[in-house]
Every structure is written in structure tokens, then in C-alpha cells.
Amino acid sequence: MGIPVMSVATEQGQQRKSARDVRQDTRQGARDTKQDCRAANDQSNAACRQDKRATKQKGRQTGRDIKY
């Protein structure tokens, strides 16, 4: 026999939820990163934007690692 379908579906659902939670936390972290960068006023707005993008990309990759 194989693995019960409900077990696989439940596990995948939990993985998706975990990945979604990571992405949501990452979004807030990226906002905080940009606000801190702009408040410090030591980089241009474009550089702060790139920092925010990099933070979000790391979160996306973490979510993918959890999900797949």
C-alpha cells in the first residue's frame, strides 16, 4: 500500500502554511529594513530599495525551501 492521501494533503497544507508565514514575516522585516535604512540616511533611496528587495528574496527562498 501507499501513503494515505489525507496524510499527504495535510502535510502539504502544513508546509504551505509554514511557507506563507515565513513570507509574511519577511514582508514586515523588509519594511523595517527599508525604514531603518532611510532613517539612518547613510544610503540613497535606491540602495535602500535594493536592501529591501534582497531581504524579500531571501524570505521567498526560505519559503520555497520549506515548501519543496
Backbone as numpy.savetxt, mean C-alpha at the origin, in Angstrom:
# Nx Ny Nz CAx CAy CAz Cx Cy Cz
-8.85 -36.47 -3.05 -9.68 -35.28 -3.05 -8.80 -34.03 -3.05
-9.44 -32.93 -3.31 -8.72 -31.66 -3.32 -9.08 -30.82 -2.11
-8.61 -29.62 -2.12 -8.92 -28.68 -1.06 -10.36 -28.20 -1.25
-11.13 -28.13 -0.17 -12.51 -27.64 -0.31 -12.54 -26.22 -0.89
-13.48 -25.97 -1.76 -13.59 -24.68 -2.45 -13.81 -23.54 -1.47
-14.63 -23.74 -0.45 -14.89 -22.68 0.53 -13.62 -22.27 1.25
-12.75 -23.24 1.53 -11.50 -22.95 2.22 -10.61 -22.04 1.37
-10.50 -22.34 0.09 -9.69 -21.54 -0.82 -10.29 -20.14 -0.98
-11.58 -20.07 -1.14 -12.25 -18.78 -1.32 -12.09 -17.91 -0.07
-12.22 -18.53 1.08 -12.07 -17.78 2.33 -10.64 -17.26 2.48
-9.69 -18.11 2.16 -8.28 -17.70 2.26 -7.97 -16.56 1.29
-8.48 -16.66 0.07 -8.26 -15.59 -0.91 -8.91 -14.30 -0.45
-10.09 -14.40 0.13 -10.77 -13.21 0.64 -9.97 -12.54 1.74
-9.39 -13.34 2.61 -8.57 -12.78 3.69 -7.31 -12.13 3.13
-6.72 -12.74 2.11 -5.54 -12.15 1.48 -5.88 -10.82 0.83
-7.02 -10.77 0.13 -7.44 -9.52 -0.51 -7.68 -8.44 0.53
-8.31 -8.80 1.64 -8.58 -7.83 2.70 -7.27 -7.32 3.30
-6.33 -8.21 3.54 -5.04 -7.80 4.08 -4.31 -6.86 3.13
-4.34 -7.20 1.84 -3.70 -6.35 0.84 -4.38 -4.99 0.76
-5.70 -4.97 0.84 -6.45 -3.71 0.81 -6.12 -2.85 2.03
-6.02 -3.48 3.19 -5.67 -2.74 4.41 -4.28 -2.12 4.29
-3.35 -2.86 3.71 -1.99 -2.33 3.52 -2.03 -1.13 2.59
-2.78 -1.24 1.50 -2.85 -0.11 0.56 -3.49 1.12 1.19
-4.52 0.91 1.99 -5.17 2.04 2.65 -4.22 2.71 3.65
-3.50 1.92 4.40 -2.51 2.48 5.34 -1.42 3.22 4.59
-1.04 2.66 3.43 0.01 3.29 2.63 -0.43 4.65 2.11
-1.70 4.75 1.70 -2.19 6.04 1.20 -2.05 7.13 2.25
-2.44 6.81 3.48 -2.32 7.80 4.55 -0.84 8.10 4.83
-0.02 7.08 4.79 1.42 7.28 4.99 2.01 8.17 3.91
1.56 7.99 2.67 2.05 8.82 1.57 1.62 10.27 1.75
0.39 10.48 2.22 -0.06 11.85 2.49 0.80 12.49 3.56
1.06 11.75 4.62 1.89 12.26 5.71 3.31 12.57 5.23
3.84 11.69 4.37 5.19 11.90 3.82 5.24 13.23 3.06
4.23 13.46 2.21 4.22 14.69 1.42 4.04 15.92 2.31
3.14 15.84 3.29 2.93 16.98 4.19 4.20 17.30 4.97
4.88 16.27 5.45 6.12 16.48 6.19 7.19 17.09 5.29
7.24 16.61 4.06 8.21 17.13 3.10 7.96 18.61 2.81
6.70 18.95 2.59 6.38 20.34 2.28 6.57 21.24 3.50
6.28 20.71 4.69 6.45 21.50 5.91 7.93 21.76 6.17
8.78 20.78 5.85 10.22 20.95 6.05 10.79 21.97 5.07
10.14 22.10 3.90 10.51 23.08 2.90 11.96 22.93 2.44
12.47 21.71 2.40 13.85 21.50 1.97 13.93 20.87 0.58
12.76 20.59 -0.02 12.72 20.04 -1.37 11.66 20.78 -2.17
11.77 20.66 -3.49 10.74 21.26 -4.34 9.47 20.44 -4.24
8.37 21.01 -4.71 7.10 20.29 -4.72 7.19 19.03 -5.57
7.92 19.11 -6.66 8.08 17.94 -7.53 8.81 16.82 -6.80
9.83 17.17 -6.04 10.58 16.15 -5.29 9.69 15.53 -4.21
8.88 16.35 -3.56 7.94 15.83 -2.55 6.94 14.89 -3.21
6.48 15.25 -4.39 5.53 14.41 -5.12 6.16 13.06 -5.47
7.42 13.07 -5.86 8.11 11.82 -6.18 8.27 10.96 -4.93
8.53 11.58 -3.79 8.62 10.83 -2.53 7.28 10.16 -2.23
6.20 10.90 -2.45 4.86 10.34 -2.21 4.59 9.17 -3.15
4.96 9.34 -4.41 4.76 8.26 -5.39 5.55 7.02 -5.00
6.78 7.22 -4.57 7.62 6.09 -4.18 7.02 5.36 -2.99
6.49 6.12 -2.04 5.86 5.52 -0.86 4.66 4.68 -1.27
3.83 5.23 -2.16 2.65 4.50 -2.62 3.04 3.24 -3.40
4.09 3.34 -4.21 4.52 2.18 -4.99 5.00 1.06 -4.09
5.72 1.41 -3.02 6.16 0.38 -2.06 4.96 -0.31 -1.43
3.93 0.45 -1.11 2.71 -0.12 -0.53 1.99 -1.03 -1.50
1.95 -0.62 -2.77 1.31 -1.47 -3.78 2.04 -2.80 -3.90
3.37 -2.73 -3.90 4.16 -3.96 -4.03 3.95 -4.86 -2.83
3.88 -4.27 -1.65 3.61 -5.06 -0.44 2.26 -5.74 -0.54
1.26 -5.01 -1.03 -0.07 -5.58 -1.22 -0.05 -6.73 -2.21
0.70 -6.59 -3.29 0.82 -7.67 -4.28 1.49 -8.89 -3.67
2.52 -8.64 -2.86 3.22 -9.76 -2.22 2.29 -10.54 -1.30
1.40 -9.84 -0.61 0.45 -10.50 0.27 -0.57 -11.29 -0.55
-1.05 -10.67 -1.59 -2.16 -11.21 -2.36 -1.74 -12.41 -3.22
-0.56 -12.37 -3.78 -0.16 -13.43 -4.72 0.91 -14.29 -4.11
